[in-house]
Amino acid sequence: MPGGSHRHALVIGAGLAGVAVCAQLARRGWHITLLDAASGPARGASALPVGMLSPHVTRAPTPLSRLSALGMQATLAELQRLVPQGRGWQACEVDNLGHDPGRWPAALVRPAALVQAWLVEAASRTTPHWQASVHRLERTASGLWRAVNAAGEMLVEAPVAVIAAAHGSHALLTDASGLMEPEHLPLRPVKGQMSLAELHGAPLAMRPQRDSGVFVPAYEDSGLPPEWPARLWAMGSTYTRGDSSTHLTPEAHEANAGSLQTICPPAADRLRSLQACGELRGWAQVRCASLDRLPLVGAVPDAVALSQHMAAAGFRRGRVPLEETPRRQGLYLLTALGSRGITLAHLCAGWLAADIEGEPAGAEPDLVAALDPARFAWRHARRQP
Ligand SMILES: Cc1cc2nc3c(=O)[nH]c(=O)nc-3n(C[C@H](O)[C@H](O)[C@H](O)COP(=O)(O)OP(=O)(O)OC[C@H]3O[C@@H](n4cnc5c(N)ncnc54)[C@H](O)[C@@H]3O)c2cc1C
């Protein structure tokens, strides 16, 4: 466990994932250098004007449904502790109309409000650097992780590095730094476009409704940046795998109108008429999803040492002994939050901070294991002849 003056971590990525890690480490007495390529926090997917914190209800429990239940509880407590209702979130219920119908407790959340609140709380221990794009990570002779920009200049060195750069984590760990094999890190971009507009008058439904997409009939937030109306309604979002562009398209607005048609036909008509008269607003960004749709949280595996270990131990079949995986010492990952970053970032960051401190996995060891970033390297190695 790193101790004393070595309790310094560099964190790459200042969205929900990276800033949740800063908050967790700062509470544990760490100093953090936070690097992001953007000009401020929450400028990627976490710039979402409004998203939903909700359980993922399934007939039988799955890792994602269990994670979401835990994450929902933990995030709600964070919101209640740090962000005034009406200035970044509002409690609500959501009607599930498609699979597993029912009404569930939920909240509408603007992620940037939570990110800002965590940064304020961690301010005395966090040094942010904006427009600091990390090109690669190197291990120094003295065992530090060094973040280097595209010009080859050192940005910062620390004994612990956490990569929370969403889909940017892939290039950083594979091509540029050669720290992971691309097939061991199956991340893909998934573009999403939300349609939204200022809400005039009464909302068209009592509460948010979800089928394929979420209809938010009303969201009020006095902290929304000036480019958004403080009272809005929204429908979203499209889900286009493999697309990492962020421009708005009329086709995606029409796709949202189509999904809204089955949820609330009058709202679909309104969306289309606002689009026709040029008054419909939109927001598009890129989610990062893994092959099995679960986040990647934990220490980065050392694939070369892993193959040697497997050959020596004769592992080919049976249970994957994740705990025996050789790791890149001091290098951690928190990414692939997919469509559930609001629900999962805080929970996953807490588990990651415990891992960094060398604490045992806590009450849900099987779930912690399900998120281990080494799982794909193991699966890949076991498939080799
Ligand atoms: C349209 C849409 C709707 C959504 N709706 C919901 C919802 O209703 N509920 C929900 O829970 N989630 C929702 N999500 C998902 C949620 O927004 C994400 O899961 C979450 O924001 C991911 O946070 P993150 O920190 O991992 O990524 P990001 O917020 O994208 O942050 C990654 C950061 O890494 C930085 N970065 C990348 N590469 C580098 C590098 N090399 N050097 C330095 N910095 C780098 C980027 O600049 C960026 O700031 C939605 C997403 C979209 C796009």
The ligand as a MOL file (V3000), in Angstrom:
LIG
                    3D

  0  0  0     0  0            999 V3000
M  V30 BEGIN CTAB
M  V30 COUNTS 53 58 0 0 0
M  V30 BEGIN ATOM
M  V30 1 C -26.7760 10.8850 -24.9540 0
M  V30 2 C -26.3630 10.2790 -23.6510 0
M  V30 3 C -27.3160 10.0300 -22.6670 0
M  V30 4 C -26.9480 9.4560 -21.4480 0
M  V30 5 N -27.9040 9.2410 -20.4870 0
M  V30 6 C -27.5420 8.7110 -19.2970 0
M  V30 7 C -28.5100 8.5170 -18.2700 0
M  V30 8 O -29.6890 8.8180 -18.4290 0
M  V30 9 N -28.0950 7.9690 -17.0960 0
M  V30 10 C -26.7730 7.6150 -16.8880 0
M  V30 11 O -26.4400 7.1190 -15.8100 0
M  V30 12 N -25.8380 7.8080 -17.8330 0
M  V30 13 C -26.2000 8.3370 -19.0260 0
M  V30 14 N -25.2680 8.5200 -19.9960 0
M  V30 15 C -23.9090 8.0200 -19.7600 0
M  V30 16 C -23.0560 8.9350 -18.9050 0
M  V30 17 O -23.1010 10.2360 -19.4440 0
M  V30 18 C -21.6390 8.3500 -18.9200 0
M  V30 19 O -21.6610 7.0100 -18.4570 0
M  V30 20 C -20.6650 9.1250 -18.0270 0
M  V30 21 O -20.7750 10.5110 -18.2310 0
M  V30 22 C -19.2510 8.6450 -18.3130 0
M  V30 23 O -18.3570 9.3500 -17.5030 0
M  V30 24 P -16.8050 9.2250 -17.7680 0
M  V30 25 O -16.1270 10.0700 -16.7880 0
M  V30 26 O -16.4220 7.7790 -17.8600 0
M  V30 27 O -16.6050 9.7860 -19.2620 0
M  V30 28 P -16.5550 11.2930 -19.7850 0
M  V30 29 O -17.4970 12.1710 -19.0900 0
M  V30 30 O -16.6710 11.1980 -21.2760 0
M  V30 31 O -15.0990 11.7880 -19.3660 0
M  V30 32 C -13.9380 11.2940 -19.9670 0
M  V30 33 C -12.9190 12.4140 -19.9300 0
M  V30 34 O -11.6430 11.8910 -20.3140 0
M  V30 35 C -10.9660 12.9170 -21.0060 0
M  V30 36 N -9.9150 12.2810 -21.8060 0
M  V30 37 C -10.0560 11.2910 -22.7280 0
M  V30 38 N -8.8670 10.9470 -23.2170 0
M  V30 39 C -7.9400 11.7280 -22.5870 0
M  V30 40 C -6.5250 11.8370 -22.6650 0
M  V30 41 N -5.7980 11.0690 -23.4870 0
M  V30 42 N -5.8970 12.7640 -21.8860 0
M  V30 43 C -6.6230 13.5600 -21.0450 0
M  V30 44 N -7.9640 13.4900 -20.9430 0
M  V30 45 C -8.6150 12.5880 -21.6880 0
M  V30 46 C -12.0550 13.5750 -21.8420 0
M  V30 47 O -11.6750 14.8890 -22.2100 0
M  V30 48 C -13.2310 13.5480 -20.8970 0
M  V30 49 O -13.3590 14.7500 -20.1600 0
M  V30 50 C -25.5910 9.1060 -21.2150 0
M  V30 51 C -24.6260 9.3760 -22.1800 0
M  V30 52 C -24.9990 9.9550 -23.3970 0
M  V30 53 C -23.9370 10.2450 -24.4300 0
M  V30 END ATOM
M  V30 BEGIN BOND
M  V30 1 1 1 2
M  V30 2 1 2 3
M  V30 3 2 2 52
M  V30 4 2 3 4
M  V30 5 1 4 5
M  V30 6 1 4 50
M  V30 7 2 5 6
M  V30 8 1 6 7
M  V30 9 1 6 13
M  V30 10 2 7 8
M  V30 11 1 7 9
M  V30 12 1 9 10
M  V30 13 2 10 11
M  V30 14 1 10 12
M  V30 15 2 12 13
M  V30 16 1 13 14
M  V30 17 1 14 15
M  V30 18 1 14 50
M  V30 19 1 15 16
M  V30 20 1 16 17
M  V30 21 1 16 18
M  V30 22 1 18 19
M  V30 23 1 18 20
M  V30 24 1 20 21
M  V30 25 1 20 22
M  V30 26 1 22 23
M  V30 27 1 23 24
M  V30 28 2 24 25
M  V30 29 1 24 26
M  V30 30 1 24 27
M  V30 31 1 27 28
M  V30 32 2 28 29
M  V30 33 1 28 30
M  V30 34 1 28 31
M  V30 35 1 31 32
M  V30 36 1 32 33
M  V30 37 1 33 34
M  V30 38 1 33 48
M  V30 39 1 34 35
M  V30 40 1 35 36
M  V30 41 1 35 46
M  V30 42 1 36 37
M  V30 43 1 36 45
M  V30 44 2 37 38
M  V30 45 1 38 39
M  V30 46 1 39 40
M  V30 47 2 39 45
M  V30 48 1 40 41
M  V30 49 2 40 42
M  V30 50 1 42 43
M  V30 51 2 43 44
M  V30 52 1 44 45
M  V30 53 1 46 47
M  V30 54 1 46 48
M  V30 55 1 48 49
M  V30 56 2 50 51
M  V30 57 1 51 52
M  V30 58 1 52 53
M  V30 END BOND
M  V30 END CTAB
M  END
